[in-house]
Amino acid sequence: MRLIFAGTPEFARVALALLHASGHEIALVLTQPDRPAGRGLKLQPSAVKQYALDHGIALAQPRSLRLDGKYPQDALDAQALLALAQCDAMVVAAYGLILPQWVLDLPPLGCFNIHASLLPRWRGAAPIHRAIEAGDAQTGVTIMQMDAGLDTGAMLLTQAVPIEASDTTGSLHDRLAALGAELMVQALEQAGAGSLQPVAQATEGVSYAHKIEKHEAAIDWTQSAAVITQRIRAFNPFPGATAVLNGETLKVWQAEVSADKPPVSEKVGAILAVAHVGIAVAAHDSIVNITQLQRPGGKRLGVAEFLRGFALQPGMAFDPPGS
């Protein structure tokens, strides 16, 4: 097919690469404007933009697609480019801009979206993070026919994926990105054959995966050990769970729930034991065993290596969030 592709981060690049390799003609790529990143805050191209540049694919980076919005000229320029592309369908994956009705109506086959959850659970911006944070046993990918709502369109294909106890957002992201790309190739094949069967989303079980905010990363030791470790996994690699000790903010990258219970007399956040296999910290109902940390400006380190340069001992305690 002749396609327009709209996406921005690595999750979307994986789909773009497979669609391109599968023989589809990518007439135009839409991606977000370059953003400052890194220590020097230099403008960096998105993963999707870099792929388009590397493969000579026509590219546009409008700040908005709304003709009545803040950047009407961007939208008008994009409208002209999309019309010239004369595509059969538009594929969208983690684009980051809302598609107005004129875009949804443009392709003869419509706009197909790759969404990293089993809809209607976890509509919205951060479905992978929120599924891990909530302790879900499984998630998956939905290929959706887009409409004007927020991830409310009819489902075309779905496939479930178990969430392993060791999964982080990073590891689950990579599995779902590969699966989403494969399912989109299948969906386009079926669309071409006229065999797609849209299924309306259920009205029950709807939940929203709100955008991750950095302030959420602070560990609250009054929560259960299970919730704390789920949040640590959910916020790995971004924004990274944080814990403050003696005024220094540490990133906590890996931790597990211990079978042991903290002494009744110990306050939450207290360090109960320090060993090369982990740092035991009292939570509300159990013990969190931290196994990988990072100091500001440093590298991620396992506990044994971390302790060589950071003095920790039982009796110390992490500060409450916001203190």
C-alpha positions as CSV (number, residue, x, y, z in Angstrom):
1,M,0.0,0.0,0.0
2,R,0.9,3.7,-0.3
3,L,1.1,5.0,3.3
4,I,1.5,8.1,5.4
5,F,3.2,7.2,8.7
6,A,2.8,9.4,11.8
7,G,5.0,8.7,14.9
8,T,7.8,10.0,17.0
9,P,9.7,7.8,19.5
10,E,11.5,4.4,19.2
11,F,8.2,2.5,19.6
12,A,7.0,4.1,16.3
13,R,10.4,3.7,14.5
14,V,10.2,-0.1,14.9
15,A,6.8,-0.1,13.1
16,L,8.0,2.3,10.4
17,A,11.0,0.1,9.7
18,L,9.0,-3.1,9.4
19,L,6.4,-1.5,7.2
20,H,9.1,-0.1,4.9
21,A,10.9,-3.4,4.8
22,S,7.7,-5.2,4.0
23,G,7.4,-3.4,0.7
24,H,4.8,-0.7,1.6
25,E,5.5,2.6,0.0
26,I,5.9,5.3,2.6
27,A,4.8,8.4,0.8
28,L,5.2,10.8,3.8
29,V,6.3,10.7,7.4
30,L,5.0,13.0,10.1
31,T,6.8,13.4,13.3
32,Q,7.1,15.8,16.2
33,P,9.4,18.8,15.9
34,D,13.0,18.3,17.2
35,R,13.2,18.6,21.0
36,P,16.2,19.6,23.3
37,A,17.8,16.7,25.0
38,G,21.0,15.7,26.7
39,R,23.2,17.7,29.0
40,G,23.7,20.4,26.4
41,L,20.0,20.5,25.6
42,K,20.7,20.5,21.9
43,L,17.8,19.9,19.5
44,Q,17.6,16.2,18.7
45,P,15.6,14.5,15.9
46,S,13.1,11.9,16.9
47,A,13.8,8.2,16.2
48,V,11.2,8.3,13.4
49,K,12.8,11.4,11.8
50,Q,16.2,9.8,11.8
51,Y,14.9,6.7,10.1
52,A,13.1,8.9,7.4
53,L,16.3,10.9,6.8
54,D,18.4,7.7,6.6
55,H,16.1,6.2,4.0
56,G,15.2,9.3,1.9
57,I,11.6,9.4,2.9
58,A,9.6,12.6,2.6
59,L,9.3,14.2,6.1
60,A,7.2,16.9,7.8
61,Q,7.2,18.2,11.4
62,P,4.1,20.3,11.9
63,R,3.6,21.7,15.4
64,S,-0.1,21.2,15.0
65,L,-2.6,19.7,12.6
66,R,-5.5,21.8,13.8
67,L,-6.6,24.4,11.2
68,D,-8.2,26.5,13.9
69,G,-5.3,26.0,16.4
70,K,-2.2,27.9,17.5
71,Y,-0.2,27.1,14.4
72,P,-2.7,27.3,11.5
73,Q,0.0,27.7,8.8
74,D,1.7,24.5,10.0
75,A,-1.7,22.7,9.6
76,L,-2.3,24.2,6.2
77,D,1.1,23.1,5.0
78,A,0.6,19.6,6.3
79,Q,-2.9,19.5,4.7
80,A,-1.3,20.2,1.3
81,L,1.4,17.6,1.8
82,L,-1.1,14.9,3.0
83,A,-3.3,15.6,0.0
84,L,-0.4,15.3,-2.4
85,A,0.7,12.0,-0.8
86,Q,-2.5,10.3,-2.2
87,C,-2.2,7.5,0.4
88,D,-4.4,4.4,0.8
89,A,-4.1,4.5,4.6
90,M,-2.4,6.3,7.4
91,V,-0.5,4.5,10.2
92,V,-0.1,6.2,13.5
93,A,2.1,5.1,16.4
94,A,2.9,7.3,19.4
95,Y,2.7,10.4,17.3
96,G,1.9,12.9,20.1
97,L,-0.4,15.2,18.1
98,I,-4.2,14.9,18.0
99,L,-5.5,14.1,14.6
100,P,-8.4,16.4,13.6
101,Q,-11.4,15.1,11.6
102,W,-10.0,16.3,8.3
103,V,-7.0,14.0,8.7
104,L,-9.1,11.0,9.8
105,D,-11.3,11.5,6.7
106,L,-8.5,11.8,4.2
107,P,-7.2,8.2,3.6
108,P,-9.7,5.9,1.7
109,L,-9.0,3.1,4.3
110,G,-8.8,5.5,7.2
111,C,-6.2,5.9,10.0
112,F,-4.8,2.8,11.8
113,N,-3.3,3.2,15.2
114,I,-0.9,0.9,17.1
115,H,-1.7,1.1,20.8
116,A,0.3,-0.7,23.5
117,S,-2.5,-2.1,25.6
118,L,-5.5,-4.3,25.4
119,L,-8.2,-1.7,24.9
120,P,-10.3,-0.3,26.6
121,R,-7.8,-0.8,29.4
122,W,-5.1,1.9,29.5
123,R,-6.3,4.4,26.9
124,G,-4.0,7.4,26.8
125,A,-0.3,8.4,26.8
126,A,1.5,5.9,29.1
127,P,-0.1,2.5,28.8
128,I,3.1,0.5,29.4
129,H,4.1,2.3,32.5
130,R,0.6,2.2,34.0
131,A,0.1,-1.5,33.3
132,I,3.3,-2.4,35.3
133,E,2.5,0.2,38.0
134,A,-0.9,-1.4,38.5
135,G,0.5,-4.9,38.8
136,D,-1.4,-6.1,35.7
137,A,-0.7,-9.8,34.9
138,Q,-0.9,-9.1,31.1
139,T,-1.1,-6.3,28.5
140,G,-0.7,-6.4,24.8
141,V,-1.2,-4.5,21.5
142,T,-4.4,-3.3,19.9
143,I,-4.6,-2.2,16.2
144,M,-7.4,0.3,16.2
145,Q,-9.3,2.2,13.5
146,M,-9.0,5.7,14.7
147,D,-11.9,8.0,15.4
148,A,-12.2,11.5,17.0
149,G,-12.0,10.1,20.6
150,L,-9.0,9.3,22.8
151,D,-8.2,5.7,21.8
152,T,-11.9,4.9,21.5
153,G,-12.0,3.5,17.9
154,A,-13.0,0.1,16.8
155,M,-10.5,-2.7,17.4
156,L,-9.1,-4.5,14.4
157,L,-6.5,-6.9,15.8
158,T,-5.4,-7.6,19.4
159,Q,-2.8,-9.9,21.0
160,A,-2.0,-10.3,24.6
161,V,1.4,-10.5,26.2
162,P,2.2,-11.6,29.8
163,I,3.9,-9.1,32.1
164,E,6.8,-10.9,33.7
165,A,7.8,-10.3,37.3
166,S,11.1,-8.9,36.1
167,D,9.7,-6.7,33.4
168,T,10.4,-3.0,33.4
169,T,8.8,-0.4,31.1
170,G,12.0,-0.7,29.0
171,S,11.8,-4.4,28.5
172,L,8.1,-4.5,27.9
173,H,8.3,-1.6,25.5
174,D,10.7,-3.5,23.3
175,R,8.4,-6.6,23.1
176,L,5.3,-4.6,22.4
177,A,7.0,-2.4,19.8
178,A,8.0,-5.5,17.8
179,L,4.6,-7.1,18.3
180,G,2.8,-3.9,17.3
181,A,4.8,-3.6,14.1
182,E,4.0,-7.2,13.1
183,L,0.3,-6.8,13.9
184,M,0.1,-3.6,11.8
185,V,1.6,-5.5,8.8
186,Q,-1.1,-8.1,9.3
187,A,-3.8,-5.5,9.6
188,L,-2.8,-3.8,6.3
189,E,-2.7,-7.2,4.5
190,Q,-6.3,-7.9,5.8
191,A,-7.4,-4.4,4.9
192,G,-6.2,-4.9,1.4
193,A,-8.1,-8.1,1.2
194,G,-11.2,-6.6,2.7
195,S,-11.2,-9.1,5.5
196,L,-10.8,-6.9,8.6
197,Q,-13.6,-7.2,11.0
198,P,-13.8,-4.1,13.4
199,V,-15.0,-4.8,16.9
200,A,-16.4,-2.0,19.1
201,Q,-14.6,-1.5,22.4
202,A,-16.3,-2.6,25.5
203,T,-18.0,0.1,27.6
204,E,-16.8,-1.6,30.8
205,G,-13.2,-1.8,32.0
206,V,-12.1,1.6,30.7
207,S,-9.0,3.1,32.3
208,Y,-6.7,5.9,31.4
209,A,-3.0,5.9,31.3
210,H,-2.2,9.5,32.2
211,K,1.2,11.0,31.2
212,I,4.0,10.2,33.6
213,E,5.1,13.2,35.7
214,K,8.5,13.4,37.2
215,H,7.1,14.0,40.7
216,E,5.5,10.5,40.7
217,A,9.0,9.0,40.8
218,A,9.5,9.7,44.5
219,I,9.2,6.4,46.5
220,D,6.6,6.6,49.2
221,W,7.7,4.0,51.8
222,T,4.3,4.0,53.5
223,Q,3.0,2.1,50.5
224,S,3.1,-1.7,50.3
225,A,6.4,-3.4,49.2
226,A,4.5,-4.8,46.1
227,V,3.3,-1.3,45.0
228,I,6.8,0.2,45.6
229,T,8.6,-2.4,43.5
230,Q,5.9,-2.2,40.7
231,R,6.5,1.5,40.6
232,I,10.2,1.1,40.5
233,R,9.8,-1.2,37.5
234,A,7.3,1.0,35.8
235,F,9.5,4.1,36.1
236,N,12.5,2.3,34.6
237,P,14.0,3.8,32.4
238,F,11.9,7.0,32.7
239,P,11.8,9.0,34.9
240,G,13.6,6.6,37.4
241,A,12.3,6.0,40.9
242,T,13.9,8.2,43.5
243,A,14.7,8.0,47.2
244,V,16.4,10.7,49.3
245,L,19.0,9.8,51.9
246,N,20.7,12.5,54.0
247,G,19.7,15.1,51.4
248,E,21.0,13.2,48.4
249,T,18.6,12.0,45.8
250,L,19.3,8.4,44.6
251,K,17.8,6.7,41.6
252,V,16.5,3.2,42.5
253,W,16.5,1.0,39.4
254,Q,15.9,-2.5,40.7
255,A,14.3,-3.9,43.8
256,E,12.3,-6.9,44.9
257,V,9.9,-7.8,47.7
258,S,11.4,-9.7,50.5
259,A,9.6,-12.6,52.2
260,D,10.6,-11.2,55.6
261,K,8.5,-8.7,57.6
262,P,10.0,-5.5,59.1
263,P,10.1,-5.3,62.9
264,V,7.0,-3.6,64.3
265,S,9.1,-0.9,66.0
266,E,10.8,0.2,62.7
267,K,9.5,3.2,60.8
268,V,8.9,2.9,57.1
269,G,11.9,3.9,55.1
270,A,14.3,2.6,57.7
271,I,17.3,0.7,56.4
272,L,17.2,-2.7,58.2
273,A,20.2,-4.5,56.6
274,V,23.0,-3.8,54.2
275,A,24.6,-6.6,52.2
276,H,26.2,-7.1,48.8
277,V,23.0,-8.8,47.7
278,G,20.7,-5.9,48.6
279,I,19.7,-3.1,50.9
280,A,16.7,-4.1,53.0
281,V,14.3,-1.2,53.6
282,A,11.1,-1.2,55.7
283,A,7.9,-0.6,53.8
284,H,4.3,-0.5,55.0
285,D,3.7,-4.3,55.1
286,S,7.0,-5.9,54.2
287,I,10.6,-5.3,53.2
288,V,11.9,-3.9,49.9
289,N,15.3,-5.3,48.9
290,I,17.1,-2.7,46.6
291,T,19.6,-4.3,44.2
292,Q,20.5,-1.5,41.8
293,L,21.0,2.2,42.5
294,Q,22.6,5.4,41.0
295,R,24.0,8.5,42.5
296,P,23.5,11.9,40.8
297,G,25.9,12.1,37.9
298,G,27.0,8.5,38.4
299,K,26.3,5.2,36.7
300,R,23.8,2.5,37.5
301,L,25.5,0.1,39.9
302,G,24.6,-3.1,41.6
303,V,24.6,-3.0,45.4
304,A,28.0,-4.5,45.9
305,E,29.7,-1.9,43.7
306,F,27.5,0.9,44.9
307,L,28.6,0.2,48.5
308,R,32.2,0.7,47.7
309,G,31.7,4.4,47.3
310,F,28.7,5.1,49.5
311,A,28.5,4.3,53.2
312,L,25.3,2.8,54.3
313,Q,24.4,1.0,57.5
314,P,21.4,-0.2,59.4
315,G,19.7,2.5,61.4
316,M,19.8,5.0,58.6
317,A,16.5,6.0,56.9
318,F,15.3,7.4,53.7
319,D,13.5,10.7,53.9
320,P,9.7,10.8,53.4
321,P,8.7,12.2,49.9
322,G,8.6,15.9,49.8
323,S,10.5,16.4,53.0
